[in-house]
């Protein structure tokens, strides 16, 4: 009796192709939101049929990117939230920034594609946990008197999110080099923390998140 041919190598190859397509899509869509699926296939080094075998259309590809981003954000927030629960608001917010920095490109891409492709509501669903966490930390810092109260916490959270995305764009454009440290300092300053105090807080918090930062640089 003939033994069945092992399919594991084929499955591994299929998974590798899918991951390569998604990684290429994140990169290319970040550069050009109008890139076509055919152009993405060429950039990923696969034939058109392979790409369409995984993602039958642009909508399916973008939804896969949204789900990937959602999982990455949830994973990052798990560590960031655990850290924040036991720390003062300044340190908690610095930790929040460091926890999300390794998935910053996914975050930025979602916002870039929000209105035209994924829809504002879908993106809001994905980002809701991160936005809620940031707002909660800001509210705590306002109550403790370490963050300014000129703006409501939710409004300040939205402004800091926009600032983070702009700084991510600067990194992608080669205008800024950062592992999250300079951005964390800048965001703390924006909350009302004095510059030297912000630098001291970030310096103290950074070692806790070095593994994630090193991984994001690889």
C-alpha positions as CSV (number, residue, x, y, z in Angstrom):
1,X,0.0,0.0,0.0
2,X,1.4,3.4,-1.0
3,X,2.0,5.8,1.9
4,X,0.5,9.3,1.6
5,X,2.9,12.0,0.7
6,X,3.7,14.3,3.6
7,X,2.0,17.6,3.2
8,X,3.8,19.5,6.1
9,X,6.5,21.1,3.8
10,X,3.7,22.4,1.5
11,X,1.8,23.8,4.5
12,X,5.0,25.4,5.8
13,X,5.7,26.9,2.4
14,X,2.1,28.2,2.2
15,X,2.4,29.8,5.7
16,X,5.7,31.4,4.7
17,X,4.2,32.8,1.5
18,X,1.2,34.3,3.4
19,X,3.5,35.9,6.0
20,X,5.7,37.3,3.3
21,X,2.7,38.7,1.4
22,X,1.4,40.4,4.6
23,X,4.9,41.8,5.5
24,X,5.2,43.2,2.0
25,X,1.7,44.6,2.0
26,X,2.5,46.5,5.3
27,X,5.6,48.0,3.8
28,X,4.2,48.8,0.3
29,X,0.8,50.1,1.4
30,X,2.7,52.4,3.9
31,X,4.6,53.8,1.0
32,X,1.7,53.9,-1.5
33,X,-1.9,53.2,-0.5
34,X,-2.8,52.8,-4.2
35,X,-0.5,49.9,-4.8
36,X,-2.2,47.1,-6.7
37,X,-2.4,43.4,-5.8
38,X,-0.3,42.6,-8.8
39,X,2.4,45.0,-7.7
40,X,2.3,43.5,-4.2
41,X,2.7,40.0,-5.6
42,X,5.8,41.0,-7.6
43,X,7.2,42.8,-4.5
44,X,6.6,39.7,-2.3
45,X,8.3,37.5,-4.9
46,X,5.2,35.3,-5.5
47,X,3.1,34.9,-8.6
48,X,-0.3,36.5,-8.8
49,X,-2.1,33.2,-8.4
50,X,-0.4,32.6,-5.1
51,X,-1.4,35.9,-3.7
52,X,-5.0,35.5,-4.8
53,X,-5.0,32.0,-3.4
54,X,-4.5,33.5,0.1
55,X,-6.3,36.8,-0.5
56,X,-9.0,36.7,-3.2
57,X,-9.2,40.5,-3.3
58,X,-8.0,43.8,-1.8
59,X,-10.7,43.7,0.9
60,X,-9.6,40.3,2.1
61,X,-5.9,41.4,2.3
62,X,-6.7,44.5,4.2
63,X,-8.9,42.6,6.7
64,X,-6.1,40.2,7.3
65,X,-3.8,43.1,8.0
66,X,-6.4,44.6,10.4
67,X,-6.6,41.3,12.2
68,X,-2.8,40.9,12.3
69,X,-2.6,44.4,13.8
70,X,-5.3,43.7,16.3
71,X,-3.4,40.6,17.6
72,X,-0.1,42.5,17.7
73,X,-1.7,45.4,19.6
74,X,-3.5,43.0,22.1
75,X,-0.2,41.2,22.8
76,X,1.7,44.5,23.3
77,X,-1.0,45.9,25.5
78,X,-1.0,42.8,27.8
79,X,2.6,43.6,28.9
80,X,2.1,47.3,28.9
81,X,-1.1,47.0,31.0
82,X,0.5,44.7,33.5
83,X,3.3,47.2,34.0
84,X,1.0,50.2,34.2
85,X,-1.1,48.6,37.0
86,X,1.7,48.8,39.5
87,X,3.4,52.1,38.4
88,X,2.7,55.8,38.9
89,X,1.1,57.5,35.9
90,X,4.3,59.0,34.4
91,X,6.0,55.6,34.3
92,X,2.8,53.9,33.2
93,X,2.5,56.1,30.2
94,X,6.2,55.7,29.3
95,X,5.7,51.9,29.5
96,X,2.6,52.2,27.3
97,X,4.6,54.0,24.6
98,X,7.4,51.4,24.8
99,X,5.0,48.5,24.6
100,X,3.3,49.8,21.4
101,X,6.4,51.0,19.6
102,X,7.4,47.6,18.2
103,X,4.0,47.4,16.4
104,X,4.0,51.1,15.4
105,X,4.1,50.4,11.7
106,X,0.9,48.3,11.9
107,X,-0.7,51.0,13.9
108,X,0.3,53.7,11.4
109,X,-0.9,51.7,8.5
110,X,-4.3,51.1,10.0
111,X,-4.8,54.8,10.5
112,X,-3.6,55.6,7.0
113,X,-6.1,53.1,5.4
114,X,-8.9,53.9,7.8
115,X,-11.2,56.1,5.8
116,X,-10.8,54.8,2.3
117,X,-10.3,51.1,2.7
118,X,-11.0,49.5,6.1
119,X,-13.6,52.0,7.3
120,X,-13.3,54.2,10.3
121,X,-15.5,51.9,12.4
122,X,-13.4,48.8,11.8
123,X,-10.2,50.7,12.6
124,X,-11.8,52.1,15.8
125,X,-12.7,48.5,16.9
126,X,-9.0,47.4,16.5
127,X,-7.6,50.5,18.2
128,X,-10.2,50.7,21.0
129,X,-8.1,48.8,23.6
130,X,-5.1,51.0,23.0
131,X,-7.1,54.2,23.1
132,X,-8.9,53.1,26.3
133,X,-5.6,52.2,28.0
134,X,-4.0,55.6,27.1
135,X,-7.0,57.5,28.3
136,X,-7.2,55.7,31.6
137,X,-3.5,56.4,32.3
138,X,-4.0,60.1,31.4
139,X,-7.0,60.4,33.6
140,X,-5.0,58.9,36.5
141,X,-2.1,61.3,35.9
142,X,-4.5,64.2,35.8
143,X,-6.0,63.2,39.1
144,X,-2.5,62.8,40.6
145,X,-1.5,66.2,39.4
146,X,1.3,65.1,37.1
147,X,-0.4,65.6,33.8
148,X,-2.0,68.9,32.8
149,X,-5.8,69.3,32.9
150,X,-6.1,71.8,30.1
151,X,-7.7,69.1,27.9
152,X,-10.0,66.2,28.8
153,X,-8.1,63.0,28.9
154,X,-9.8,61.5,25.9
155,X,-9.1,64.5,23.8
156,X,-5.5,64.6,24.9
157,X,-5.2,60.9,24.1
158,X,-6.4,61.6,20.5
159,X,-3.8,64.3,20.1
160,X,-1.0,62.2,21.4
161,X,-2.0,59.4,19.1
162,X,-1.8,61.8,16.1
163,X,1.6,63.0,17.3
164,X,2.8,59.4,17.6
165,X,1.7,58.6,14.1
166,X,3.5,61.8,12.8
167,X,6.7,60.7,14.5
168,X,6.4,57.2,13.1
169,X,6.1,58.8,9.6
170,X,9.3,60.8,10.4
171,X,11.1,57.5,11.2
172,X,9.9,56.0,8.0
173,X,11.0,59.0,6.0
174,X,14.5,58.9,7.6
175,X,14.0,62.2,9.5
176,X,14.2,60.5,12.9
177,X,16.0,57.5,14.4
178,X,14.3,56.2,17.5
179,X,13.7,53.0,19.5
180,X,10.8,54.6,21.3
181,X,12.9,56.5,23.8
182,X,12.7,60.0,22.2
183,X,9.1,59.6,21.4
184,X,8.2,58.5,24.9
185,X,10.0,61.7,26.2
186,X,8.3,63.9,23.7
187,X,4.8,62.5,24.6
188,X,5.4,62.9,28.3
189,X,6.4,66.5,27.8
190,X,3.2,67.0,25.8
191,X,1.2,65.7,28.8
192,X,2.8,68.5,30.9
193,X,5.8,66.7,32.5
194,X,8.9,68.9,32.6
195,X,11.6,67.8,30.1
196,X,14.2,66.7,32.6
197,X,11.7,64.8,34.6
198,X,10.3,63.1,31.4
199,X,13.9,62.1,30.4
200,X,14.5,60.6,33.9
201,X,11.2,58.7,33.9
202,X,11.8,57.2,30.4
203,X,15.4,56.3,31.3
204,X,14.2,54.4,34.3
205,X,11.4,52.6,32.5
206,X,13.3,51.7,29.3
207,X,15.2,48.6,30.6
208,X,11.9,46.9,31.3
209,X,11.1,46.9,27.6
210,X,14.5,46.4,26.0
211,X,13.7,43.0,24.7
212,X,10.8,44.3,22.7
213,X,12.7,47.3,21.4
214,X,15.7,45.1,20.3
215,X,13.3,42.7,18.5
216,X,11.7,45.6,16.6
217,X,15.2,46.7,15.4
218,X,16.0,43.3,13.9
